[in-house]
Amino acid sequence: MIPLYFNVAVSGIRQLTPFIREYLLTEVNGASMPKAQPGSHIEIHGMRAGTGPFVRHYSVLGGIGDQDDPPDTHRIAIRRGEPGRASSFIHETFDLGSRLAVSRPKNAFFLDRTAADVLLIAGGIGITPIYSMLRSLARRKRSFRLVYAARAESGHAYAEEMLKLAGDRVTLINSSAARLNLRELLAAQDKVTQVYVCGPNGMILAAYEASKDLGWDPNRVYSEVFSAARTSAEDHAFDVELRQSGKTIRVGRDTTILDALLAAGYPALYDCRRGECGLCPLKILESPGGIDHRDRYLDEEERDSGKTLCVCVSRARGNRLVLDA
């Protein structure tokens, strides 16, 4: 049976841009880990003193150019966020030899291997799952193009490698100087083209809106949204009271309710950790200040009722939350 989690050590670090750093994670005993398909991600499980446990999702690149990584190694890239965030903590503390636990690869961003033509769109750190798709398409000699937008000060991660592999099929855009016109881009595509987009939420929403305006079949556009990674400057620590269990648990500024519950020994149900599967919602008894819903599972009526929330991604706006648990 394949383990759910693997113990790995950081075996390589490379600075890709001023804000993006690549990490090679190698199984500590040299054992093979499940192969990651294009679009797959792994969970990194960490612990921070003062704020508690955290789980973050990072796409697995699979290799560089036409060379795959060894079966005992996963390659990820992480953009450094604002101070105090998990990504900043990783940049500051992960060194060669650092050990951590990672999940087996999971995939909710599947690449259709039979697609006649593919348009890849990436924004910023959204290049990581897109690059894994580009590698697959280029090596299988499929028809595709990539449009990659990033701010000049942030840089285009893996630009040299992608240009070497795909040449003029790669278009790099400085989004500090020019805004990507997604409607114009989609309007120029062939009627069989499938689109895969990953980047800021605004970019993804704009791609869907443009395809809708053009009368596209909605099944032609696919996206990756890391809801669990979305953070806000307004995030703060708060207490969660479990009314049935008689426990009160502190949820740190950079910790999800789910991770705090699990760390405290509460047997919460969960699967995706991304607010999509519908396994983790718990009933709300009291929520002074309201809820910041960050899931993609509950509908607007359920959110507005204030009766439930997905504990893997959503947060309390106030300082206290009471759950029927």
PyMOL commands that set and color helices and strands:
alter all, ss='L'
color gray80, all
select helices_A, chain A and resi 86-93+124-139+159-169+182-187+201-213+218-220+227-229+257-263+300-305
alter helices_A, ss='H'
color red, helices_A
select strands_A, chain A and resi 5-15+20-27+41-48+52-59+63-64+67-68+73-79+99-103+117-123+144-150+170-174+193-198+221-224+238-242+247-251+281-286+291-292+308-310+315-316+320-323
alter strands_A, ss='S'
color yellow, strands_A
deselect
rebuild
show_as cartoon
